Amino acid sequence: MTSTITALDTYDIRFPTSRQLDGSDAMNPDPDYSAAYVVLRTDAGDGHEGHGFTFTIGRGNDIQVAAIRALADHIIGRPVSQVCADPGSLQRDMVGDSQLRWLGPEKGVMHMAIGAVVNAVWDLAGKRVGKPVWKLLADAEPEWLAGQVDYRYIADALTYDEALCLLQSGRQGSAARETQLLECGYPGYTTSPGWLGYSDERLTRLAKEAVADGFTQIKLKVGADLEDDIRRLRVARAAVGPDIRIAIDANQRWDVAEAVEWIRALGQFAPYWIEEPTSPDDILGHATVRRAVAPVKVATGEHVQNRIVFKQLLQAGAIDILQLDAARVGGVNENLAILLLAAKHRVPVCPHAGGVGLCELVQHLSMFDYVALSGTTEDRTIEYVDHLHEHFLTPVAINNGHYAAPSAPGFSAQMHEQSITDFRYPDGTFWAVDLERDSAT
């Protein structure tokens, strides 16, 4: 009897991070890190489920959950073996839904919902073969991987034949790189000292701790007030010394001319990159900023909505660093396309991971890229934020500023049942008590 996907369960999970100003930046001063969480259940009898999610920062997470539920008819009833053998077909079917497509196409809430479901399929696929997703990707035949990419709208920049060539070349020496990865891990950098709402004292303490923990790069949020940014960069540079890279992140706060002026004013502190200096949709604006602020690098990607915009950013020479997000676009398949585009253009990928569960997901993408695509970690690093990892069955592990390669099968996406029970909104244990207290006052 063929086993099938029997249910798509969704949960609105929210954590009260705004109360300590964790995650605060110039555009998002009070985020409550949240996950629109999905579980794919089967009748296979092996106990395996597919877990995935997309990331939000509080209000509206219920809308994201509703979008995931709208995809149930595309996945329930599909044979488990079929969907795990070809996630790309499922993704293209969901993207091509003739009515839901009107809500995108391939952007925003609906596209992020597709990404959550696709990522859950990859989690299930990894569990079924007993491999973490980075290893599943690295071991896959190049022809199969190239076939998982949707080349529509990007064929002028990347063809199947080019992708196949990149993947075949990436396999050369992969065994040695896998050994290196397992021994040493993948370089990380930390944003934990740099949230905008933190005091100078807290910034200093956390920056020094980051260096002591082996990180060679930290990141600070900027963009609300120039004089405050100058003071905070001065504090950070004094804390870490001249040899530690300091990246800065404006979270889309500025217009183009303002971005140039502001970055130049902060140039005295030798920032390594400026992240999201302007709207993530403004390709030519990023190119203008990049030309004007060199040698400060320009990095963008956490809010780039699909592979098409990434294609244009690369074609326009608008970025020095590509920052893909595991939960913003249409899941692993579309991120594979983005990794291939970056490899073709020889642009380093440094994933965004500032959110609940994002560290757990993106490590797999970067590790695959190192082992079986780009073949290098030079100028590549994964963001690390020390928040909420305890809610996952297989949380990230950091050793001497490096991500340890996951060994557990799947995509590292599965939350503890107790965390779901406690932080499901609005009826989870934590929120029920909290909301009752608010109503009483």
VENSULCOR-V628621 format. One record per residue. N is the residue number from 1. RES is the residue in three letters. PHI is phi as a letter, one per 20 degrees, with the letter a starting at -180 (none if undefined). NEAR is the number of other C-alpha atoms within 8 Angstrom. Layout:
n->N res->RES phi->PHI near->NEAR
n->N res->RES phi->PHI near->NEAR
This chain:
n->1 res->MET phi->none near->2
n->2 res->THR phi->f near->5
n->3 res->SER phi->f near->10
n->4 res->THR phi->c near->12
n->5 res->ILE phi->f near->15
n->6 res->THR phi->d near->10
n->7 res->ALA phi->b near->10
n->8 res->LEU phi->c near->13
n->9 res->ASP phi->e near->9
n->10 res->THR phi->c near->11
n->11 res->TYR phi->b near->10
n->12 res->ASP phi->e near->13
n->13 res->ILE phi->d near->12
n->14 res->ARG phi->c near->12
n->15 res->PHE phi->d near->8
n->16 res->PRO phi->e near->7
n->17 res->THR phi->f near->12
n->18 res->SER phi->f near->12
n->19 res->ARG phi->f near->7
n->20 res->GLN phi->d near->5
n->21 res->LEU phi->m near->13
n->22 res->ASP phi->f near->10
n->23 res->GLY phi->n near->14
n->24 res->SER phi->f near->13
n->25 res->ASP phi->b near->13
n->26 res->ALA phi->f near->13
n->27 res->MET phi->d near->7
n->28 res->ASN phi->c near->8
n->29 res->PRO phi->f near->12
n->30 res->ASP phi->b near->10
n->31 res->PRO phi->f near->13
n->32 res->ASP phi->d near->11
n->33 res->TYR phi->g near->15
n->34 res->SER phi->c near->15
n->35 res->ALA phi->c near->13
n->36 res->ALA phi->e near->16
n->37 res->TYR phi->d near->14
n->38 res->VAL phi->c near->15
n->39 res->VAL phi->c near->13
n->40 res->LEU phi->e near->14
n->41 res->ARG phi->d near->12
n->42 res->THR phi->c near->13
n->43 res->ASP phi->d near->8
n->44 res->ALA phi->f near->9
n->45 res->GLY phi->n near->6
n->46 res->ASP phi->e near->4
n->47 res->GLY phi->n near->5
n->48 res->HIS phi->e near->11
n->49 res->GLU phi->c near->10
n->50 res->GLY phi->d near->13
n->51 res->HIS phi->d near->16
n->52 res->GLY phi->b near->16
n->53 res->PHE phi->a near->15
n->54 res->THR phi->c near->13
n->55 res->PHE phi->d near->14
n->56 res->THR phi->c near->10
n->57 res->ILE phi->c near->9
n->58 res->GLY phi->p near->10
n->59 res->ARG phi->g near->5
n->60 res->GLY phi->n near->7
n->61 res->ASN phi->f near->13
n->62 res->ASP phi->f near->9
n->63 res->ILE phi->f near->8
n->64 res->GLN phi->f near->13
n->65 res->VAL phi->f near->14
n->66 res->ALA phi->f near->8
n->67 res->ALA phi->f near->11
n->68 res->ILE phi->f near->15
n->69 res->ARG phi->f near->10
n->70 res->ALA phi->f near->7
n->71 res->LEU phi->e near->11
n->72 res->ALA phi->g near->10
n->73 res->ASP phi->f near->6
n->74 res->HIS phi->f near->8
n->75 res->ILE phi->d near->10
n->76 res->ILE phi->f near->11
n->77 res->GLY phi->n near->7
n->78 res->ARG phi->f near->9
n->79 res->PRO phi->f near->10
n->80 res->VAL phi->g near->12
n->81 res->SER phi->f near->7
n->82 res->GLN phi->f near->8
n->83 res->VAL phi->f near->12
n->84 res->CYS phi->f near->11
n->85 res->ALA phi->f near->7
n->86 res->ASP phi->b near->9
n->87 res->PRO phi->g near->13
n->88 res->GLY phi->f near->11
n->89 res->SER phi->f near->9
n->90 res->LEU phi->f near->12
n->91 res->GLN phi->f near->12
n->92 res->ARG phi->f near->9
n->93 res->ASP phi->f near->9
n->94 res->MET phi->f near->10
n->95 res->VAL phi->f near->11
n->96 res->GLY phi->e near->7
n->97 res->ASP phi->g near->8
n->98 res->SER phi->f near->6
n->99 res->GLN phi->d near->6
n->100 res->LEU phi->f near->8
n->101 res->ARG phi->g near->11
n->102 res->TRP phi->f near->7
n->103 res->LEU phi->f near->7
n->104 res->GLY phi->d near->11
n->105 res->PRO phi->e near->8
n->106 res->GLU phi->l near->12
n->107 res->LYS phi->a near->11
n->108 res->GLY phi->m near->8
n->109 res->VAL phi->g near->10
n->110 res->MET phi->f near->14
n->111 res->HIS phi->f near->15
n->112 res->MET phi->f near->16
n->113 res->ALA phi->f near->15
n->114 res->ILE phi->g near->15
n->115 res->GLY phi->f near->16
n->116 res->ALA phi->f near->17
n->117 res->VAL phi->f near->13
n->118 res->VAL phi->f near->16
n->119 res->ASN phi->f near->14
n->120 res->ALA phi->f near->16
n->121 res->VAL phi->f near->15
n->122 res->TRP phi->f near->15
n->123 res->ASP phi->f near->18
n->124 res->LEU phi->f near->14
n->125 res->ALA phi->f near->12
n->126 res->GLY phi->f near->15
n->127 res->LYS phi->f near->12
n->128 res->ARG phi->f near->8
n->129 res->VAL phi->d near->7
n->130 res->GLY phi->m near->9
n->131 res->LYS phi->c near->13
n->132 res->PRO phi->f near->16
n->133 res->VAL phi->f near->13
n->134 res->TRP phi->f near->11
n->135 res->LYS phi->f near->9
n->136 res->LEU phi->g near->10
n->137 res->LEU phi->f near->9
n->138 res->ALA phi->f near->9
n->139 res->ASP phi->e near->6
n->140 res->ALA phi->f near->8
n->141 res->GLU phi->f near->6
n->142 res->PRO phi->g near->9
n->143 res->GLU phi->f near->7
n->144 res->TRP phi->f near->8
n->145 res->LEU phi->f near->11
n->146 res->ALA phi->f near->11
n->147 res->GLY phi->f near->9
n->148 res->GLN phi->e near->11
n->149 res->VAL phi->e near->11
n->150 res->ASP phi->e near->10
n->151 res->TYR phi->e near->10
n->152 res->ARG phi->g near->5
n->153 res->TYR phi->m near->6
n->154 res->ILE phi->c near->11
n->155 res->ALA phi->f near->8
n->156 res->ASP phi->f near->6
n->157 res->ALA phi->d near->8
n->158 res->LEU phi->b near->11
n->159 res->THR phi->d near->10
n->160 res->TYR phi->g near->9
n->161 res->ASP phi->f near->6
n->162 res->GLU phi->f near->8
n->163 res->ALA phi->f near->11
n->164 res->LEU phi->f near->11
n->165 res->CYS phi->f near->8
n->166 res->LEU phi->f near->12
n->167 res->LEU phi->f near->13
n->168 res->GLN phi->f near->9
n->169 res->SER phi->f near->8
n->170 res->GLY phi->f near->13
n->171 res->ARG phi->f near->10
n->172 res->GLN phi->f near->7
n->173 res->GLY phi->m near->7
n->174 res->SER phi->f near->11
n->175 res->ALA phi->f near->7
n->176 res->ALA phi->f near->7
n->177 res->ARG phi->f near->11
n->178 res->GLU phi->f near->9
n->179 res->THR phi->f near->8
n->180 res->GLN phi->f near->9
n->181 res->LEU phi->f near->13
n->182 res->LEU phi->f near->9
n->183 res->GLU phi->e near->6
n->184 res->CYS phi->d near->8
n->185 res->GLY phi->n near->12
n->186 res->TYR phi->d near->13
n->187 res->PRO phi->g near->11
n->188 res->GLY phi->c near->13
n->189 res->TYR phi->c near->14
n->190 res->THR phi->c near->13
n->191 res->THR phi->e near->13
n->192 res->SER phi->g near->11
n->193 res->PRO phi->f near->16
n->194 res->GLY phi->d near->11
n->195 res->TRP phi->f near->14
n->196 res->LEU phi->f near->11
n->197 res->GLY phi->e near->9
n->198 res->TYR phi->f near->10
n->199 res->SER phi->f near->6
n->200 res->ASP phi->f near->8
n->201 res->GLU phi->f near->6
n->202 res->ARG phi->f near->9
n->203 res->LEU phi->g near->13
n->204 res->THR phi->f near->12
n->205 res->ARG phi->f near->9
n->206 res->LEU phi->f near->10
n->207 res->ALA phi->f near->13
n->208 res->LYS phi->f near->10
n->209 res->GLU phi->f near->8
n->210 res->ALA phi->f near->12
n->211 res->VAL phi->f near->11
n->212 res->ALA phi->f near->7
n->213 res->ASP phi->e near->9
n->214 res->GLY phi->o near->10
n->215 res->PHE phi->f near->14
n->216 res->THR phi->d near->9
n->217 res->GLN phi->b near->11
n->218 res->ILE phi->c near->17
n->219 res->LYS phi->c near->14
n->220 res->LEU phi->d near->14
n->221 res->LYS phi->f near->13
n->222 res->VAL phi->c near->12
n->223 res->GLY phi->o near->12
n->224 res->ALA phi->e near->8
n->225 res->ASP phi->b near->7
n->226 res->LEU phi->f near->8
n->227 res->GLU phi->f near->6
n->228 res->ASP phi->f near->8
n->229 res->ASP phi->f near->12
n->230 res->ILE phi->f near->10
n->231 res->ARG phi->f near->8
n->232 res->ARG phi->f near->9
n->233 res->LEU phi->f near->11
n->234 res->ARG phi->f near->9
n->235 res->VAL phi->f near->11
n->236 res->ALA phi->f near->11
n->237 res->ARG phi->f near->11
n->238 res->ALA phi->f near->7
n->239 res->ALA phi->f near->9
n->240 res->VAL phi->d near->11
n->241 res->GLY phi->n near->7
n->242 res->PRO phi->e near->6
n->243 res->ASP phi->e near->5
n->244 res->ILE phi->e near->10
n->245 res->ARG phi->f near->10
n->246 res->ILE phi->d near->13
n->247 res->ALA phi->e near->13
n->248 res->ILE phi->c near->13
n->249 res->ASP phi->c near->13
n->250 res->ALA phi->e near->16
n->251 res->ASN phi->l near->13
n->252 res->GLN phi->m near->10
n->253 res->ARG phi->f near->13
n->254 res->TRP phi->d near->11
n->255 res->ASP phi->f near->9
n->256 res->VAL phi->f near->12
n->257 res->ALA phi->f near->7
n->258 res->GLU phi->f near->8
n->259 res->ALA phi->g near->12
n->260 res->VAL phi->f near->11
n->261 res->GLU phi->f near->8
n->262 res->TRP phi->f near->9
n->263 res->ILE phi->f near->10
n->264 res->ARG phi->f near->9
n->265 res->ALA phi->f near->8
n->266 res->LEU phi->e near->12
n->267 res->GLY phi->f near->9
n->268 res->GLN phi->f near->6
n->269 res->PHE phi->d near->8
n->270 res->ALA phi->l near->8
n->271 res->PRO phi->f near->12
n->272 res->TYR phi->f near->10
n->273 res->TRP phi->b near->11
n->274 res->ILE phi->d near->15
n->275 res->GLU phi->d near->12
n->276 res->GLU phi->l near->15
n->277 res->PRO phi->f near->17
n->278 res->THR phi->b near->15
n->279 res->SER phi->g near->10
n->280 res->PRO phi->f near->11
n->281 res->ASP phi->e near->6
n->282 res->ASP phi->e near->8
n->283 res->ILE phi->f near->12
n->284 res->LEU phi->f near->8
n->285 res->GLY phi->f near->10
n->286 res->HIS phi->f near->14
n->287 res->ALA phi->f near->12
n->288 res->THR phi->f near->10
n->289 res->VAL phi->f near->14
n->290 res->ARG phi->g near->13
n->291 res->ARG phi->f near->7
n->292 res->ALA phi->e near->7
n->293 res->VAL phi->d near->11
n->294 res->ALA phi->g near->7
n->295 res->PRO phi->e near->4
n->296 res->VAL phi->f near->12
n->297 res->LYS phi->e near->13
n->298 res->VAL phi->d near->16
n->299 res->ALA phi->c near->13
n->300 res->THR phi->b near->13
n->301 res->GLY phi->q near->13
n->302 res->GLU phi->f near->10
n->303 res->HIS phi->d near->8
n->304 res->VAL phi->f near->13
n->305 res->GLN phi->e near->10
n->306 res->ASN phi->a near->12
n->307 res->ARG phi->f near->12
n->308 res->ILE phi->f near->8
n->309 res->VAL phi->f near->11
n->310 res->PHE phi->f near->11
n->311 res->LYS phi->g near->12
n->312 res->GLN phi->f near->9
n->313 res->LEU phi->g near->11
n->314 res->LEU phi->f near->12
n->315 res->GLN phi->f near->8
n->316 res->ALA phi->e near->9
n->317 res->GLY phi->m near->8
n->318 res->ALA phi->e near->15
n->319 res->ILE phi->c near->14
n->320 res->ASP phi->e near->10
n->321 res->ILE phi->c near->12
n->322 res->LEU phi->e near->14
n->323 res->GLN phi->d near->12
n->324 res->LEU phi->f near->13
n->325 res->ASP phi->c near->15
n->326 res->ALA phi->f near->12
n->327 res->ALA phi->c near->13
n->328 res->ARG phi->e near->16
n->329 res->VAL phi->e near->17
n->330 res->GLY phi->e near->18
n->331 res->GLY phi->n near->16
n->332 res->VAL phi->g near->12
n->333 res->ASN phi->f near->14
n->334 res->GLU phi->f near->13
n->335 res->ASN phi->f near->15
n->336 res->LEU phi->f near->9
n->337 res->ALA phi->g near->12
n->338 res->ILE phi->f near->12
n->339 res->LEU phi->f near->10
n->340 res->LEU phi->f near->12
n->341 res->LEU phi->f near->12
n->342 res->ALA phi->f near->13
n->343 res->ALA phi->f near->12
n->344 res->LYS phi->f near->8
n->345 res->HIS phi->e near->7
n->346 res->ARG phi->l near->6
n->347 res->VAL phi->d near->10
n->348 res->PRO phi->f near->12
n->349 res->VAL phi->d near->13
n->350 res->CYS phi->c near->13
n->351 res->PRO phi->f near->14
n->352 res->HIS phi->f near->13
n->353 res->ALA phi->b near->13
n->354 res->GLY phi->e near->11
n->355 res->GLY phi->r near->12
n->356 res->VAL phi->f near->12
n->357 res->GLY phi->m near->12
n->358 res->LEU phi->f near->14
n->359 res->CYS phi->g near->15
n->360 res->GLU phi->f near->12
n->361 res->LEU phi->f near->12
n->362 res->VAL phi->f near->14
n->363 res->GLN phi->g near->12
n->364 res->HIS phi->f near->13
n->365 res->LEU phi->f near->12
n->366 res->SER phi->f near->12
n->367 res->MET phi->f near->12
n->368 res->PHE phi->g near->13
n->369 res->ASP phi->g near->11
n->370 res->TYR phi->f near->12
n->371 res->VAL phi->f near->17
n->372 res->ALA phi->c near->13
n->373 res->LEU phi->c near->14
n->374 res->SER phi->f near->9
n->375 res->GLY phi->m near->11
n->376 res->THR phi->b near->7
n->377 res->THR phi->d near->9
n->378 res->GLU phi->f near->5
n->379 res->ASP phi->l near->5
n->380 res->ARG phi->d near->10
n->381 res->THR phi->b near->12
n->382 res->ILE phi->d near->16
n->383 res->GLU phi->f near->14
n->384 res->TYR phi->c near->12
n->385 res->VAL phi->c near->11
n->386 res->ASP phi->e near->6
n->387 res->HIS phi->c near->6
n->388 res->LEU phi->m near->7
n->389 res->HIS phi->f near->10
n->390 res->GLU phi->f near->6
n->391 res->HIS phi->e near->9
n->392 res->PHE phi->d near->12
n->393 res->LEU phi->f near->9
n->394 res->THR phi->c near->8
n->395 res->PRO phi->f near->10
n->396 res->VAL phi->f near->10
n->397 res->ALA phi->c near->6
n->398 res->ILE phi->d near->8
n->399 res->ASN phi->c near->10
n->400 res->ASN phi->l near->7
n->401 res->GLY phi->m near->12
n->402 res->HIS phi->c near->13
n->403 res->TYR phi->f near->13
n->404 res->ALA phi->f near->13
n->405 res->ALA phi->f near->10
n->406 res->PRO phi->f near->8
n->407 res->SER phi->d near->6
n->408 res->ALA phi->f near->9
n->409 res->PRO phi->f near->13
n->410 res->GLY phi->o near->15
n->411 res->PHE phi->d near->16
n->412 res->SER phi->l near->15
n->413 res->ALA phi->e near->14
n->414 res->GLN phi->f near->10
n->415 res->MET phi->e near->9
n->416 res->HIS phi->f near->9
n->417 res->GLU phi->g near->6
n->418 res->GLN phi->f near->6
n->419 res->SER phi->f near->10
n->420 res->ILE phi->f near->12
n->421 res->THR phi->f near->9
n->422 res->ASP phi->f near->10
n->423 res->PHE phi->d near->13
n->424 res->ARG phi->f near->15
n->425 res->TYR phi->d near->9
n->426 res->PRO phi->d near->7
n->427 res->ASP phi->d near->7
n->428 res->GLY phi->f near->12
n->429 res->THR phi->g near->10
n->430 res->PHE phi->f near->8
n->431 res->TRP phi->f near->13
n->432 res->ALA phi->f near->10
n->433 res->VAL phi->f near->8
n->434 res->ASP phi->f near->8
n->435 res->LEU phi->f near->9
n->436 res->GLU phi->f near->8
n->437 res->ARG phi->f near->8
n->438 res->ASP phi->f near->7
n->439 res->SER phi->f near->6
n->440 res->ALA phi->f near->5
n->441 res->THR phi->e near->4
